Amino acid sequence: MNYVCSPAYSLMLNRSPYGFIKEHKGLRQGHPICPILFVLVIKFITRLMKRSTINSGFKYHPGNKILEVSQSSFADDLLVFCKVEVDSTLCIKSVFDNVSMTPDLAINDQELHVIF
C-alpha cells in the first residue's frame, strides 16, 4: 500500500493553477486550506446527522423542532441540539462513531463537552 509522503497543493483561481503550497507534517491552525477542510468535514457530519435523524428515534430540541435544526457550526466548533432522551443521544453517538471510523478524522475527547 502506498501513502502520500510529501503532499503539495495548488489553488485554482479562474480555472488556472495559482501558487504552490508544499506541505510538511500535518496541517497547522491558520493554514490556508484549513477552512476548506473544516467546511467539507462539517458538510459530511451534517449529511450524517440528517440521515440519522430520519432513520432513528432522534427528537429535536423543543426550540429547534419547527426548523428541524440539529446542529450549528461556528469557527472551529460544532454545537449539536437534541431533546434530552436516550434515543437522541445514541443517534448523536452513532454519528460521531461513524465520523471517527473515517480515516484521519477523530473526535478530540479533550474538547468534547456535553451539556444538558
N, C-alpha and C positions, 0 to 999 in steps of 0.2 A: 504494500500500500504506500502511495506517495503522499507526502504532506507538503503544504506550501511553507517554504522556509524563509523566503525573503519577499514578502508582499510589497507591491508598489501600486499606486493609484494615480489615475489621471482623470481630471474632471472634464465633462463635455459641456461646452458653452456654445450656443448657436451651432450645434451639430459638428463642432470641431474640437479636438482634444486641446485642453489648456492646462499647462503646468504638469508637474510630475511630483508625486509625494512618495518618497521611499520610506517604508515603514520599518521600524525596529521591533523589538519585543513588545507586543501588546499596544493598546491604544491608551493614551493618557487623557485626562479631563482637559477640555479645551482644544482637542484635536479637531480639525475642520470636518472630519467625517462622522464624528460622534453624534451630532444632532440627527443626521440622516439615519444612522443605525438605530437611534432611540425611537424615531418615528416608525421605522419598519418593525421593531420589536413590539411597540405599543399596538400597531395595527394587527400584528399576529395575535397578541393577547386579546384584543377587542373581538376579533373573529372567534377565538376560542370561547370567550365569555358569552357572546351572542348565541353560539351553537349550544353551549352548555345550559344557558337559561331556558332555551326552548325545550330541550330534551330531559329536563330533570325537575326536581321539586323546588327549584330556586324560586325565592319570593323576593320581590323588590322591596327596598326600604320604603316605608309609607310616604315619605316626602318625594320620592322619585318614581312612584308607581305610574302616574299618568304619563310621564315622558318616557318611561321604561329605560332609565339611565342606571347602569350597574357600575360604571367606573368613570373616573375623570383623571386626566394626567396633566401635570404641570411641572415644568422644568425637568428634573430627573426623578419625580415622584409619581406614584400611581396610587390613587385612592379608589377603593372598592366599596360599594354601598350595597347592603342587603338587609333583609329582615333578620332579626336575631333568632334563627332556627337552625336545627341540626342539618336539615337538608340543604339549606342555603350555604352553610359553612362547608359542608362536604363538597358541594358543587365548586366553590371557590378553590378549595384544596386540590380538587382533581385538575382544575385548570392550571394551577401553579405546578402540580406534579408533571403535567404534560409539558409545560414550558421547561422545567428542569431536565426532562429527558431529551430535549433538543440539544444537539452538540453545541458546546461553547456558551450555553445560556444556563445560568444558575441563579437561584434566589439567594440573596445575601441575608442570612439569618440574623446578622448583627444589626441590620437596619429594618427588619420586619417588625411592625407594630400592629397589634390587633386591639381595637377599642370598641367596647360595647356600650 
